[in-house]
Amino acid sequence: MTQAIDFAAIADAARDGYMNRVLTSVNDHDVHISVMDAPFRWHVHPASDETFVVIEGTLVIEFDDETVELHAGQMLTVPAGKRHCTRPGGARSVNLTVEKKDCETVFCDAHA
């Protein structure tokens, strides 16, 4: 049976801290929902692009050479191999992310 996924209800249930979970898989990619109220560590995905779609709030994505602010209704793809760090631009952000299933995440120091 095909069933709708209510990501707003999932986000509403995650009221404190950081939550990241796979909602569904599409071909060889996973679609995650993430709810964050604090920064996530600097990291890189060596073999997968990562697309962010902001559902609620503002998501700040820091790179070595620039910082991008995404607001609800906006999206951005981070190319494979590009170091980045994400954080909410306010009290909280809710985002969908798409990346290759079982992609590797390599955590990095804050300074390149």
C-alpha positions in Angstrom: 0.0 0.0 0.0 1.2 3.5 -0.8 1.1 5.8 2.2 1.7 9.5 2.5 4.5 10.8 4.7 3.5 13.7 6.9 6.9 15.4 7.4 5.3 18.4 9.1 4.0 16.1 11.9 7.4 14.4 12.2 9.0 17.8 12.5 6.5 19.0 15.1 7.2 15.9 17.2 10.9 16.8 17.3 10.9 19.8 19.5 14.3 19.7 21.2 17.8 19.0 19.9 18.9 17.6 16.6 16.9 15.0 14.7 17.8 13.4 11.3 16.0 10.5 9.9 15.4 8.9 6.5 11.8 9.4 5.3 12.0 7.4 2.1 14.3 6.2 -0.6 14.1 7.1 -4.3 16.2 4.9 -6.6 19.7 5.1 -5.1 19.1 8.1 -2.9 17.6 8.7 0.6 15.4 11.6 1.5 16.0 12.7 5.1 14.2 15.2 7.3 16.4 17.1 9.7 15.3 19.3 12.6 18.1 21.4 14.1 18.4 23.9 16.9 22.2 23.9 17.0 25.1 23.7 14.4 26.0 20.4 12.8 29.8 19.5 12.6 32.0 20.4 9.6 31.9 17.5 7.2 32.2 16.4 3.6 30.5 13.7 1.5 33.3 12.5 -0.8 31.1 10.6 -3.3 27.7 12.2 -3.0 26.1 15.6 -3.7 23.7 16.7 -0.9 20.6 18.8 -1.7 19.0 20.8 1.1 15.3 22.0 0.9 14.3 24.3 3.7 10.8 23.7 5.0 10.8 25.9 8.1 13.1 28.7 9.3 16.4 29.5 7.9 19.4 27.2 7.2 22.9 28.6 7.1 25.4 26.6 5.2 29.0 27.6 5.8 31.7 26.7 3.3 35.5 27.4 3.4 35.1 30.4 1.1 31.5 31.6 1.6 28.3 31.4 3.7 24.8 30.9 2.1 21.5 31.5 3.9 18.5 29.5 2.7 14.9 30.4 3.7 11.8 28.3 3.7 11.0 27.4 0.1 14.6 27.5 -1.1 17.1 24.8 -1.9 20.7 24.3 -2.7 22.9 21.4 -3.8 26.3 21.0 -2.2 28.6 19.2 -4.6 30.4 16.0 -3.6 33.7 16.7 -1.9 32.8 20.3 -0.7 33.4 20.8 3.0 30.4 22.4 4.8 28.8 23.1 8.1 25.1 23.7 8.7 23.3 25.5 11.4 19.9 27.1 11.9 19.7 30.9 11.2 17.3 31.3 14.1 16.0 29.1 16.9 15.3 26.1 14.6 15.3 24.9 11.0 13.5 22.0 9.4 15.0 20.7 6.2 14.7 17.9 3.7 18.0 16.6 2.4 18.7 14.2 -0.5 21.9 12.2 -0.8 23.1 8.8 -2.1 21.9 5.9 0.1 24.7 4.9 2.6 26.9 7.8 1.5 30.1 8.3 3.5 30.3 11.3 5.8 33.8 12.4 6.8 33.9 14.8 9.8 36.5 17.6 9.6 38.2 20.1 11.8 36.5 23.5 11.9 39.5 25.1 10.1 40.8 23.9 6.8 
